[in-house]
Amino acid sequence: MAIDLSTQLMQATVQVEQQLPDGRHTIGTGFLISDPTPDGKPRTVLVTARHVFDHMPGTTANIGYRLQNADGGWCFKPEAVRIRSATRELFVHHPNRDVVAIAVTAPPEFAKAAIPLAWLAGSDTFSKFSVGPGDEMMVLGYPQGLSANSAGFPILRSGRVASPIEPEKVSPTFLLDFRVFPGNSGGPVFMSQADHRRPGADGSADVQFIAGMLTQQVELNDVRLEIGIVTDAEFIRETIAELDQPAGRSAPATPDARPAIAPSLVASRDVSAAVGRAVGD
């Protein structure tokens, strides 16, 4: 895979935001995936954590698109996407995991940044590249609603795999030694080791793939252990596949019996720079 996954995925990761009745903003993270419809038409899909949308009671959410100016600079251009009608949800969700997907109409310039579905890890990716405890992975998101700059780019951080990684049918999540903040919910977790050979990698020089989505954090007796829970990428694939199923097929989600990461609540109205006092968890 002759790509710079860190750069490509930073372009595809967006802030997902909604203003609440009290004037604060709830902010989570999402990322865009290119997944053509069954008849071959282009389609851009936003994926995020289910609880991000659950914390947004309104019918629309703002997606923090970024557009490049003629001088090469970037500007923050959020656009509203309808996530509910008066009677139903307009997104699909996984029946058992904290993942949602919704088809969106992104600005043409931004739609090009969407990540191909094939970049998501498959059922054999972790074993193929001998990925396990101690390996470093990267995370993109908006901790406490903070952006990297006024254009709304996400913040890139890293952590190490803190648990065995088993097939998704055995264990749907794995742990990452990573300090989790509100606002990280829905962020992509990925491995990017270009030109790095690993045992069992079949001679491939690049080890680059999206491992999953950051959806939860570990708590014990109300103490946060600074460990993130990553939902396997296979469940993102399964959720996107629900877009092509008959409406209403999805059953109500069954949340994991672990604490979710609350979206960030910020008092500031300038969410592009995310300046303000975080008042969430």
N, C-alpha and C positions, 0 to 999 in steps of 0.2 A: 504494500500500500504506500505509494510514493506521495505521501501527504504530510503536512504538519498538522496533526490532529488538534493540538492545543489551540493553534490559531483559528482553524476552521470551526472548531466547536465554540470558541469564544464568540465568533461571529453569529453562530446559530442560537446562542443562549440569550434569553430575554427575561426582563422583569415582568411579572404578572401582578397587576395592582387593581385595587378597587377602593374608592372612597366610601367610608362608613357614614351612617347618619350623624355621628357625633363629630365629624370633620377629620378624624384620623384616617390613615390609609393602611390597609392590610396588603402586605407585599410577600410574594413567593417567587419561585424561580421556575422557568419552563424552558424547553428547547424545541426547535423546529426540525422535523424530519420530512424528507421528500418520499412520498409513497403514492405512486400513480394508482388511479382507480382500476378496477378489473378490466375496463375497456381501454386502458392505456392513457387516459387523460391525466395531465399533471395534477398533483394534489399536495398541498402543504399541510402538515399536521402538527399541532402544538400538543406536547405531552407535558404533564406535570403530576404532582401528587394529588390524589383525590381530596385530601383534607384541605388543600389550598382553595379549591372551589367551594368546599363545604363552609369555609370561613368567610365566603363572599356571598352575602344574602341577596345582593342585587341581581338584575337580569343581564348586566354587561360587565366585562372586565377589560382593563386596558393592557394591551401588549406593547412593551417598550421597544418598538422598532427604532433603528438607527439608520440614517441616510447620510451618504457622503456628499459633501459640498464640492463645488467646482475647484476650490483651492486645496482639496485633499483632506480637509477636516471633516469631522462627523458632527451631526446634530441629532438630538433626541426627538423622535416623532412618534409618540404613542398613539395607537388607534384602538378604538373600542371594538370588542367582539362580543356578540350576543351569546351568552352561555345558557340562558334559560328563556323559555317562552312563559306565557301565563300559566300553562298547564304541565309543562314537562322540561326535563333537562335536555339540552342540545348537544351534550358531550356523551361519550361512552366511557364506561369504567370497567375495570377488571372485576370479575365476580368475587375474587378472594384477596386481591392485593390492592395496595394504596396507590393506584395509577389511573389516570384518566387521559383521554385523547379527544381532540376536537379538530375538525378540518377548518382552516382559516384562509382568508384571502389576504395574503401578505403583499405589500408593495413589491412590484416586479424585481427591484434591485435587491430586496431583502429575501425574496423567495429563493434566489440563487444561493443564499447562504445555508439553506436547509440541508441537513446531513442525510445522505442516502441511508435507507433502511438497512442495507447490507453492512453498515459500519457497526451495527449493534452486535454484541457478542452472541454467538449461537450456543447450542447445547454442548458442543465439544471444544469451544474456544479456550476455556480455562485449562483443560487437560492438555490441549495441543501445545500451549505455551508454558506449561508447568507453573501456572500462577498459583500462589499460595501465601501463607503467613510470611510477613516481612516485606513483601513486594510493595513498591510505592505506587499509589494511584493519585490522580489529580481530581479536583472537585471545582466546579464553577457554580457561583451563586451570588446572592445578595444578602450577606449576613447583616442582621438587624436592619435590612432594607437599604444598606449602603451599596452604592455603585462605585466602580473604579474611577469614573470621571463624569463630567456633566453630560456626556453623550449617552450614558446609561450602559456602558459595558460592564459585564460581570467581573467579579473578583476571583482570581485563580489561586487556589490553595492546594495543599497536598496532605496525604496521610498514608499510613502503612496498613496493609491487610492484617487484621488482628484476630482472625479465626480461620479454621479450615474452610476451603471453598468446596462445597459438595455439589453434585448435580442438582439443578433447580427443583426436580421432582422430590428430592430428598430434603433439601434445605433451600427455601426460596430466597433467603437473605444471607448476607455475610457481614462481618463487622469491619469497620475502618477506624483506626486510631486517629481521631480527627475531632477537633473541638467544634461542636455543632452550635449554631445560633439560629434563633427565629429568622426566617427569610431564606434559609438554605433549602427548605423543602422543595422537592422537585428538580433539584440541580443534577446535571449529568456527572457520573463518576466514570473515569476512563483511564486507560493505560496508554502512555505515549513514550515509547522507547525506540526511536528511530535509530537504525544502524546498530542495534544491540542484539547480539545473538544469545539465545537462551537454550538450555537443554530441552530437547523434545520439541523444538520449534521448527523441525523439518527443514532446516537450513534457511529459513526466512530471516532477512536482515531487519525488518521492521516489525515491531510488536506494538500495534496500535489498534485499539478497539474501545467501544463504549461498553463498560462492564455492567452498568445499571444506573439506578436513580437513588439519590439520597432521600429517604422518606421518614426516618425515625431516629431517635436517640435513645441511649441506654440510661435508665435511671434505677437506682436502688435506694429504697427508703427516702424518696424525694431528693436524693443527691444525684446530680448529673455526673456521669463518669467520663465525660468527654470522649465518648465512643459513638460513632454514627452507624446506623443500620442501612445497608444498601440493598435495595430490591433488585434482583437479577434482571438483566436486559431481556431475557426470554419473555418476561411478563409484560414488558413494554411492547414487544412484538405481538403478543396475544391481544393486548388492549387495542392496538391499531387495527388488528384484523377484525375487531368488533364493528368498525366503521362500515364494513361491507356486509354485515348481517342485517336481517330484518329489524326494523325499529322495535324497541321494547324487549329485545331478546335478553339483554343483560339482567341478571338478578341483582338484588341489593347487595352492596359490598359487605364482606365480612372483614372488619379491620383486624390487624394483628393485635395480639394481647401485649403490646409494648407501647410506651408513650410515643406519640407522633411529635414532630417538630412543628410548633405553631408558626404560622406565617408571622412575619414581623409587623408590628403596629408602630407607625411613626406619626408624630404630631405635625411634621412639616408638610406643607402643600407642595413644596418643590421636590417631588419624588425623583426627578431626573438626576439630581445630585444627592438625594437621600440625606439631606442635612436636617437634623432635628433630633430630639430626644426619643430614644426608643422606649416605648412604654409597654411593650409586650412582655412575654415570659423571659 
